Amino acid sequence: MIVGHYGCGGVRAAITGIECGIVDYWLHSVRELDSRHPQDAGSAFMPS
């Protein structure tokens, strides 16, 4: 489960691969999850 506030920039950066400096340490687990299940994690930002 990926949890962030509505429109979370950190989660979006993790999924899109944008580097954020020191916060990349905290985003590592989200990036790893997205790399293992890209069809699932990326859907969080798809319009419904």
The first five atom37 places (N, CA, C, CB, O) and aatype in JSON, in Angstrom:
{
  "aatype": [12, 9, 19, 7, 8, 18, 7, 4, 7, 7, 19, 1, 0, 0, 9, 16, 7, 9, 6, 4, 7, 9, 19, 3, 18, 17, 10, 8, 15, 19, 1, 6, 10, 3, 15, 1, 8, 14, 5, 3, 0, 7, 15, 0, 13, 12, 14, 15],
  "atom_mask": [
    [1, 1, 1, 1, 1],
    [1, 1, 1, 1, 1],
    [1, 1, 1, 1, 1],
    [1, 1, 1, 0, 1],
    [1, 1, 1, 1, 1],
    [1, 1, 1, 1, 1],
    [1, 1, 1, 0, 1],
    [1, 1, 1, 1, 1],
    [1, 1, 1, 0, 1],
    [1, 1, 1, 0, 1],
    [1, 1, 1, 1, 1],
    [1, 1, 1, 1, 1],
    [1, 1, 1, 1, 1],
    [1, 1, 1, 1, 1],
    [1, 1, 1, 1, 1],
    [1, 1, 1, 1, 1],
    [1, 1, 1, 0, 1],
    [1, 1, 1, 1, 1],
    [1, 1, 1, 1, 1],
    [1, 1, 1, 1, 1],
    [1, 1, 1, 0, 1],
    [1, 1, 1, 1, 1],
    [1, 1, 1, 1, 1],
    [1, 1, 1, 1, 1],
    [1, 1, 1, 1, 1],
    [1, 1, 1, 1, 1],
    [1, 1, 1, 1, 1],
    [1, 1, 1, 1, 1],
    [1, 1, 1, 1, 1],
    [1, 1, 1, 1, 1],
    [1, 1, 1, 1, 1],
    [1, 1, 1, 1, 1],
    [1, 1, 1, 1, 1],
    [1, 1, 1, 1, 1],
    [1, 1, 1, 1, 1],
    [1, 1, 1, 1, 1],
    [1, 1, 1, 1, 1],
    [1, 1, 1, 1, 1],
    [1, 1, 1, 1, 1],
    [1, 1, 1, 1, 1],
    [1, 1, 1, 1, 1],
    [1, 1, 1, 0, 1],
    [1, 1, 1, 1, 1],
    [1, 1, 1, 1, 1],
    [1, 1, 1, 1, 1],
    [1, 1, 1, 1, 1],
    [1, 1, 1, 1, 1],
    [1, 1, 1, 1, 1]
  ],
  "atom_positions": [
    [[0.85, -1.16, 0.0], [0.0, 0.0, 0.0], [0.9, 1.23, 0.0], [-0.97, 0.0, 1.21], [1.83, 1.32, 0.8]],
    [[0.61, 2.15, -0.89], [1.33, 3.43, -0.93], [0.39, 4.48, -0.38], [1.81, 3.8, -2.39], [-0.74, 4.63, -0.86]],
    [[0.84, 5.2, 0.62], [-0.01, 6.19, 1.27], [0.67, 7.55, 1.21], [-0.31, 5.79, 2.75], [1.85, 7.69, 1.54]],
    [[-0.08, 8.53, 0.79], [0.38, 9.92, 0.76], [-0.85, 10.8, 0.7], [0.0, 0.0, 0.0], [-1.94, 10.33, 0.37]],
    [[-0.68, 12.05, 1.01], [-1.82, 12.95, 0.93], [-2.23, 13.13, -0.53], [-1.5, 14.32, 1.59], [-1.46, 12.8, -1.43]],
    [[-3.41, 13.64, -0.76], [-3.95, 13.82, -2.11], [-2.96, 14.61, -2.97], [-5.31, 14.54, -2.07], [-2.56, 15.71, -2.6]],
    [[-2.57, 14.05, -4.1], [-1.63, 14.72, -4.99], [-0.21, 14.76, -4.45], [0.0, 0.0, 0.0], [0.53, 15.68, -4.76]],
    [[0.17, 13.78, -3.65], [1.47, 13.78, -2.97], [2.62, 13.89, -3.97], [1.63, 12.51, -2.12], [2.79, 13.01, -4.82]],
    [[3.38, 14.93, -3.87], [4.52, 15.16, -4.77], [5.62, 14.14, -4.57], [0.0, 0.0, 0.0], [6.3, 13.77, -5.52]],
    [[5.8, 13.67, -3.34], [6.83, 12.67, -3.07], [6.52, 11.35, -3.74], [0.0, 0.0, 0.0], [7.4, 10.75, -4.35]],
    [[5.29, 10.9, -3.63], [4.89, 9.65, -4.28], [4.96, 9.82, -5.79], [3.47, 9.23, -3.84], [5.44, 8.92, -6.48]],
    [[4.5, 10.93, -6.29], [4.57, 11.18, -7.74], [6.02, 11.16, -8.22], [3.9, 12.53, -8.09], [6.33, 10.57, -9.26]],
    [[6.91, 11.81, -7.49], [8.33, 11.83, -7.86], [8.92, 10.42, -7.85], [9.13, 12.73, -6.9], [9.7, 10.06, -8.73]],
    [[8.54, 9.62, -6.85], [9.05, 8.25, -6.76], [8.61, 7.43, -7.97], [8.56, 7.59, -5.47], [9.41, 6.68, -8.52]],
    [[7.37, 7.57, -8.37], [6.83, 6.77, -9.46], [7.34, 7.25, -10.82], [5.31, 6.79, -9.44], [7.55, 6.44, -11.72]],
    [[7.53, 8.55, -10.98], [7.99, 9.07, -12.26], [9.5, 9.05, -12.39], [7.5, 10.48, -12.46], [10.03, 9.27, -13.48]],
    [[10.21, 8.77, -11.29], [11.67, 8.66, -11.34], [12.42, 9.96, -11.16], [0.0, 0.0, 0.0], [13.63, 10.01, -11.37]],
    [[11.73, 11.01, -10.78], [12.38, 12.3, -10.54], [13.24, 12.21, -9.29], [11.33, 13.44, -10.41], [12.79, 11.71, -8.26]],
    [[14.49, 12.68, -9.37], [15.36, 12.68, -8.21], [15.07, 13.9, -7.35], [16.85, 12.65, -8.64], [14.88, 15.0, -7.86]],
    [[15.03, 13.68, -6.03], [14.64, 14.75, -5.1], [15.69, 15.04, -4.04], [13.35, 14.38, -4.43], [15.39, 15.69, -3.04]],
    [[16.9, 14.58, -4.24], [17.95, 14.84, -3.25], [17.81, 13.95, -2.04], [0.0, 0.0, 0.0], [17.63, 12.74, -2.15]],
    [[17.9, 14.56, -0.88], [17.92, 13.79, 0.37], [16.66, 12.97, 0.62], [18.13, 14.72, 1.52], [16.73, 11.93, 1.27]],
    [[15.52, 13.41, 0.12], [14.29, 12.65, 0.35], [14.22, 11.36, -0.46], [13.09, 13.5, 0.03], [13.35, 10.53, -0.23]],
    [[15.15, 11.19, -1.42], [15.19, 9.94, -2.18], [15.36, 8.75, -1.25], [16.32, 9.97, -3.21], [14.89, 7.65, -1.56]],
    [[16.01, 8.94, -0.12], [16.16, 7.87, 0.88], [14.79, 7.37, 1.33], [16.98, 8.37, 2.1], [14.57, 6.16, 1.42]],
    [[13.88, 8.27, 1.61], [12.55, 7.9, 2.08], [11.67, 7.38, 0.95], [11.87, 9.1, 2.74], [10.73, 6.61, 1.18]],
    [[11.97, 7.78, -0.27], [11.16, 7.36, -1.42], [11.61, 6.03, -2.0], [11.21, 8.42, -2.49], [10.95, 5.47, -2.87]],
    [[12.73, 5.51, -1.51], [13.29, 4.28, -2.07], [12.29, 3.12, -2.04], [14.54, 3.88, -1.3], [12.16, 2.4, -3.03]],
    [[11.58, 2.94, -0.95], [10.64, 1.81, -0.86], [9.49, 1.96, -1.85], [10.08, 1.7, 0.57], [9.01, 0.96, -2.39]],
    [[9.05, 3.19, -2.09], [7.98, 3.41, -3.08], [8.51, 3.09, -4.47], [7.45, 4.88, -3.01], [7.82, 2.46, -5.26]],
    [[9.74, 3.53, -4.76], [10.33, 3.24, -6.07], [10.52, 1.75, -6.28], [11.68, 3.96, -6.22], [10.29, 1.24, -7.38]],
    [[10.94, 1.06, -5.24], [11.14, -0.38, -5.34], [9.81, -1.09, -5.6], [11.8, -0.92, -4.07], [9.73, -1.99, -6.43]],
    [[8.78, -0.69, -4.88], [7.45, -1.27, -5.09], [6.97, -1.01, -6.51], [6.45, -0.7, -4.07], [6.41, -1.9, -7.15]],
    [[7.17, 0.2, -7.0], [6.75, 0.54, -8.36], [7.52, -0.27, -9.39], [6.94, 2.04, -8.62], [6.95, -0.68, -10.4]],
    [[8.8, -0.52, -9.16], [9.58, -1.3, -10.12], [9.13, -2.76, -10.15], [11.07, -1.22, -9.8], [9.23, -3.41, -11.18]],
    [[8.64, -3.27, -9.03], [8.16, -4.65, -8.97], [6.74, -4.79, -9.51], [8.21, -5.15, -7.54], [6.38, -5.83, -10.06]],
    [[5.93, -3.74, -9.36], [4.51, -3.79, -9.77], [4.12, -2.49, -10.47], [3.59, -4.04, -8.54], [3.24, -1.77, -9.98]],
    [[4.73, -2.18, -11.6], [4.46, -0.88, -12.25], [3.01, -0.71, -12.69], [5.34, -0.72, -13.46], [2.5, 0.41, -12.7]],
    [[2.34, -1.79, -13.03], [0.94, -1.69, -13.46], [0.03, -1.29, -12.32], [0.47, -3.01, -14.04], [-1.04, -0.74, -12.56]],
    [[0.44, -1.54, -11.08], [-0.4, -1.22, -9.92], [-0.09, 0.16, -9.34], [-0.22, -2.28, -8.85], [-0.99, 0.97, -9.15]],
    [[1.18, 0.43, -9.08], [1.55, 1.67, -8.41], [1.25, 2.9, -9.26], [3.01, 1.64, -8.05], [0.76, 3.9, -8.75]],
    [[1.54, 2.84, -10.54], [1.3, 3.98, -11.41], [-0.16, 4.34, -11.56], [0.0, 0.0, 0.0], [-0.49, 5.47, -11.9]],
    [[-1.04, 3.38, -11.31], [-2.46, 3.64, -11.46], [-2.98, 4.63, -10.44], [-3.23, 2.36, -11.36], [-4.07, 5.17, -10.6]],
    [[-2.21, 4.89, -9.38], [-2.63, 5.85, -8.36], [-2.76, 7.26, -8.94], [-1.65, 5.85, -7.19], [-3.48, 8.09, -8.38]],
    [[-2.07, 7.52, -10.04], [-2.11, 8.86, -10.63], [-2.84, 8.91, -11.96], [-0.73, 9.39, -10.8], [-2.79, 9.91, -12.67]],
    [[-3.51, 7.82, -12.3], [-4.28, 7.79, -13.51], [-5.66, 8.37, -13.25], [-4.39, 6.37, -14.07], [-6.29, 8.01, -12.26]],
    [[-6.14, 9.27, -14.11], [-7.49, 9.81, -13.9], [-8.53, 8.72, -14.04], [-7.78, 10.95, -14.9], [-8.42, 7.83, -14.88]],
    [[-9.56, 8.81, -13.19], [-10.61, 7.79, -13.27], [-11.83, 8.3, -13.99], [-10.99, 7.3, -11.89], [-12.81, 7.56, -14.14]]
  ]
}
